[in-house]
Amino acid sequence: MNNVQPTIKPASFAATNAVFIGRSIRHSLRNVESLLMAIMLPVMLMLLFTYVFGGAIAPGGDYVHYVVPGIILLCAGFGSSSTAVDVATDMTNGIIDRFRTMPISSIGAVTGHVAASLVRNLLATGIVIGVALLVGFRPTASLTEWLGALGVIALFILTFTWLFAAIGLVTGSPSAASGYGFVLLFLPYLSSAFVPTNTMPEWLQGFANHQPITPVIETIRGLLTGGPVTDYVWWAVGWCAAILAIALAWCSLAFRRKGGRR
């Protein structure tokens, strides 16, 4: 009598990713300190710029309407940066080798971190917007403009989360991933997030006007406060699409090199 080995059917793409997303969300819920920090830091910066620096920058008291879009994007970027640490932790603690022995696509571990980060950061962004309303932010956006602004924010979070995931894949440790990822968090400070770019030195204006963060912020600002968006929205979407494509390709290549074939 021949012994026939049972054929193990690989788990479907949807089932695999659902499991990994659930895993990452549970990790996020357990890491309360990281979630609180992702919310508290942008809120503290908003209060600092509104009540401490706002009077000097805009004596009329309208600075809160200018700074909130920049704070929203800073919140999204700061929250996304934790993905680099989460991915680097998985790559260095041996769990990926364990996943490779299973009939699943182990890169789903990275996808799970990205999806969980998107959910976590949209929640944090909602809280930051709520605090902004309490300190005097009064957007004039219609429902359509709100949906457009939220769409741009979600696209930005998704783009930079994948970029941070790639950084986590290529670094050798979680601490290194945190350090490299922190560099990207300086980009909002060199944009129109806190002051108009025409107030900067001429040698800095060129970079501030043509880096990816500025058109994204100006698009969100225009949608929420009734400003012009035509000159910025296509640049914002184009920058995000280009960075997202590069980040996805980078993640795929880095994972194949470090995480195995799957």
Secondary structure per residue as TSV (DSSP state, phi and psi in degrees):
chain	resnum	aa	ss	phi	psi
A	1	M	-	360.0	127.0
A	2	N	-	-82.1	136.3
A	3	N	-	-89.7	115.9
A	4	V	-	-98.6	121.3
A	5	Q	-	-72.7	130.6
A	6	P	-	-65.9	141.6
A	7	T	-	-85.5	124.7
A	8	I	-	-90.0	116.2
A	9	K	-	-81.5	124.8
A	10	P	-	-59.7	145.7
A	11	A	-	-65.6	147.8
A	12	S	-	-67.4	159.8
A	13	F	H	-59.6	-43.7
A	14	A	H	-65.9	-44.0
A	15	A	H	-65.0	-42.4
A	16	T	H	-60.6	-48.0
A	17	N	H	-68.6	-33.7
A	18	A	H	-62.5	-40.8
A	19	V	H	-65.7	-44.9
A	20	F	H	-68.3	-36.0
A	21	I	H	-64.8	-44.1
A	22	G	H	-60.3	-40.7
A	23	R	H	-60.0	-47.0
A	24	S	H	-68.0	-36.9
A	25	I	H	-65.7	-40.2
A	26	R	H	-63.3	-39.2
A	27	H	H	-62.3	-39.9
A	28	S	H	-64.3	-41.9
A	29	L	H	-65.9	-32.2
A	30	R	H	-76.6	-27.6
A	31	N	-	-91.4	69.3
A	32	V	H	-63.4	-37.2
A	33	E	H	-61.2	-42.7
A	34	S	H	-65.7	-40.4
A	35	L	H	-65.2	-43.4
A	36	L	H	-63.5	-39.9
A	37	M	H	-65.2	-38.3
A	38	A	H	-63.8	-24.4
A	39	I	H	-93.3	-43.7
A	40	M	H	-69.8	-38.4
A	41	L	H	-61.8	-51.4
A	42	P	H	-61.3	-37.4
A	43	V	H	-63.9	-43.8
A	44	M	H	-63.9	-39.8
A	45	L	H	-64.5	-39.1
A	46	M	H	-64.0	-43.5
A	47	L	H	-65.3	-38.0
A	48	L	H	-64.4	-49.9
A	49	F	I	-70.2	-32.8
A	50	T	I	-73.9	-46.3
A	51	Y	I	-98.3	-24.0
A	52	V	I	-98.0	-51.1
A	53	F	I	-94.7	-20.5
A	54	G	H	-59.5	-40.0
A	55	G	H	-64.1	-33.2
A	56	A	H	-79.9	-36.0
A	57	I	H	-77.7	-43.2
A	58	A	-	-137.0	89.2
A	59	P	T	-58.4	-20.6
A	60	G	T	-73.4	-9.9
A	61	G	T	89.3	6.3
A	62	D	T	-94.1	7.5
A	63	Y	H	-62.6	-29.2
A	64	V	H	-59.4	-34.6
A	65	H	H	-69.9	-27.2
A	66	Y	H	-81.3	-41.3
A	67	V	H	-83.0	-26.6
A	68	V	H	-57.6	-45.2
A	69	P	H	-57.7	-37.5
A	70	G	H	-67.3	-38.8
A	71	I	H	-66.0	-39.0
A	72	I	H	-59.2	-44.6
A	73	L	H	-70.7	-35.3
A	74	L	H	-63.4	-40.0
A	75	C	H	-60.3	-45.5
A	76	A	H	-63.6	-42.3
A	77	G	H	-67.3	-41.6
A	78	F	H	-65.3	-41.7
A	79	G	H	-66.5	-36.6
A	80	S	H	-68.3	-28.1
A	81	S	H	-63.8	-25.8
A	82	S	H	-66.4	-19.2
A	83	T	H	-62.4	-36.0
A	84	A	H	-59.8	-42.3
A	85	V	H	-68.0	-43.0
A	86	D	H	-62.6	-44.2
A	87	V	H	-67.2	-43.3
A	88	A	H	-62.3	-35.8
A	89	T	H	-62.8	-45.3
A	90	D	H	-62.5	-36.7
A	91	M	H	-74.9	-19.3
A	92	T	H	-109.6	-11.7
A	93	N	S	-98.3	3.9
A	94	G	S	91.0	-4.7
A	95	I	H	-67.0	-32.2
A	96	I	H	-65.5	-38.9
A	97	D	H	-60.8	-35.6
A	98	R	H	-67.2	-43.6
A	99	F	H	-62.7	-32.6
A	100	R	H	-66.4	-21.1
A	101	T	T	-81.6	-7.2
A	102	M	S	-100.4	156.3
A	103	P	S	-79.5	58.4
A	104	I	S	-136.7	165.2
A	105	S	-	-87.3	105.6
A	106	S	T	-69.4	-16.3
A	107	I	T	-67.4	-12.0
A	108	G	H	-59.5	-23.0
A	109	A	H	-61.1	-39.2
A	110	V	H	-70.4	-44.6
A	111	T	H	-58.7	-38.8
A	112	G	H	-61.5	-42.9
A	113	H	H	-63.0	-39.3
A	114	V	H	-66.3	-46.5
A	115	A	H	-63.8	-42.9
A	116	A	H	-63.7	-38.3
A	117	S	H	-64.2	-39.3
A	118	L	H	-61.8	-46.4
A	119	V	H	-63.9	-46.3
A	120	R	H	-62.1	-42.1
A	121	N	H	-77.9	-30.0
A	122	L	H	-66.5	-37.7
A	123	L	H	-64.1	-46.4
A	124	A	H	-61.9	-39.1
A	125	T	H	-63.3	-40.5
A	126	G	H	-61.5	-40.1
A	127	I	H	-65.9	-42.4
A	128	V	H	-62.2	-41.6
A	129	I	H	-63.5	-39.6
A	130	G	H	-61.0	-42.9
A	131	V	H	-65.6	-38.0
A	132	A	H	-60.3	-39.6
A	133	L	H	-63.8	-34.4
A	134	L	H	-69.4	-30.2
A	135	V	T	-94.3	8.7
A	136	G	T	114.9	2.7
A	137	F	-	-72.1	124.7
A	138	R	-	-127.4	85.2
A	139	P	-	-68.7	151.4
A	140	T	-	-107.6	13.2
A	141	A	-	-70.5	144.1
A	142	S	-	-80.5	176.4
A	143	L	H	-60.2	-41.9
A	144	T	H	-63.5	-41.5
A	145	E	H	-68.0	-36.4
A	146	W	H	-62.4	-44.6
A	147	L	H	-63.3	-39.1
A	148	G	H	-63.9	-43.3
A	149	A	H	-64.2	-43.2
A	150	L	H	-65.0	-34.8
A	151	G	H	-64.3	-42.7
A	152	V	H	-65.3	-41.2
A	153	I	H	-62.4	-44.9
A	154	A	H	-63.3	-40.1
A	155	L	H	-64.1	-41.2
A	156	F	H	-62.9	-45.4
A	157	I	H	-61.3	-46.6
A	158	L	H	-60.2	-43.8
A	159	T	H	-62.4	-51.4
A	160	F	H	-77.0	-23.2
A	161	T	H	-66.8	-43.1
A	162	W	H	-64.5	-36.1
A	163	L	H	-65.0	-44.0
A	164	F	H	-65.7	-34.1
A	165	A	H	-62.1	-41.2
A	166	A	H	-62.8	-40.4
A	167	I	H	-62.1	-41.3
A	168	G	H	-63.5	-31.7
A	169	L	H	-72.9	-34.1
A	170	V	H	-94.8	-11.9
A	171	T	S	-87.0	161.0
A	172	G	S	-90.3	-10.1
A	173	S	S	-159.2	159.2
A	174	P	H	-59.5	-36.8
A	175	S	H	-66.6	-38.8
A	176	A	H	-66.6	-39.6
A	177	A	H	-61.6	-40.4
A	178	S	H	-63.5	-40.4
A	179	G	H	-66.9	-47.0
A	180	Y	H	-66.4	-39.8
A	181	G	H	-65.8	-31.4
A	182	F	H	-63.3	-28.4
A	183	V	H	-60.2	-40.2
A	184	L	H	-65.2	-23.8
A	185	L	T	-71.7	-9.5
A	186	F	T	-81.6	-15.8
A	187	L	G	-58.2	-42.1
A	188	P	G	-59.9	-30.1
A	189	Y	G	-72.0	-20.2
A	190	L	G	-105.3	36.3
A	191	S	T	-135.5	-162.8
A	192	S	T	-90.5	20.1
A	193	A	S	-63.6	-42.1
A	194	F	S	-113.9	-27.5
A	195	V	S	-143.6	153.0
A	196	P	-	-60.3	143.8
A	197	T	G	-66.5	-23.1
A	198	N	G	-73.5	-6.0
A	199	T	G	-90.6	-5.6
A	200	M	S	-85.7	162.6
A	201	P	-	-57.9	149.4
A	202	E	H	-58.6	-37.0
A	203	W	H	-67.8	-20.5
A	204	L	H	-95.6	-22.4
A	205	Q	H	-61.1	-39.0
A	206	G	H	-59.7	-45.3
A	207	F	H	-67.6	-44.9
A	208	A	H	-62.0	-36.8
A	209	N	H	-76.6	-24.6
A	210	H	H	-116.1	12.0
A	211	Q	S	-89.7	163.7
A	212	P	S	-65.1	-30.1
A	213	I	H	-69.9	-39.4
A	214	T	H	-58.6	-51.2
A	215	P	H	-64.0	-30.8
A	216	V	H	-66.9	-45.7
A	217	I	H	-63.7	-44.6
A	218	E	H	-65.3	-32.9
A	219	T	H	-66.0	-46.9
A	220	I	H	-64.0	-42.9
A	221	R	H	-62.3	-44.0
A	222	G	H	-64.7	-41.3
A	223	L	H	-67.5	-38.2
A	224	L	H	-82.9	-29.9
A	225	T	H	-116.0	8.8
A	226	G	T	81.8	16.5
A	227	G	-	-84.2	175.8
A	228	P	-	-71.4	139.9
A	229	V	-	-124.8	-13.0
A	230	T	H	-57.8	-39.8
A	231	D	H	-75.1	-12.7
A	232	Y	H	-116.5	-31.9
A	233	V	H	-60.6	-40.4
A	234	W	H	-71.0	-35.3
A	235	W	H	-66.2	-40.2
A	236	A	H	-62.4	-49.3
A	237	V	H	-66.2	-40.1
A	238	G	H	-63.6	-45.1
A	239	W	H	-60.5	-46.9
A	240	C	H	-62.9	-42.6
A	241	A	H	-63.8	-42.3
A	242	A	H	-65.9	-46.4
A	243	I	H	-65.2	-39.0
A	244	L	H	-63.3	-43.1
A	245	A	H	-63.0	-43.2
A	246	I	H	-64.3	-43.0
A	247	A	H	-64.5	-41.2
A	248	L	H	-64.2	-43.8
A	249	A	H	-65.3	-40.7
A	250	W	H	-63.1	-44.3
A	251	C	H	-60.9	-46.2
A	252	S	H	-61.2	-45.9
A	253	L	H	-66.1	-45.4
A	254	A	H	-65.7	-37.8
A	255	F	H	-69.1	-37.9
A	256	R	H	-63.8	-35.3
A	257	R	H	-75.4	-37.6
A	258	K	H	-104.4	-25.8
A	259	G	H	-107.9	-0.9
A	260	G	-	103.2	-171.4
A	261	R	-	-75.8	-29.9
A	262	R	-	-87.2	360.0
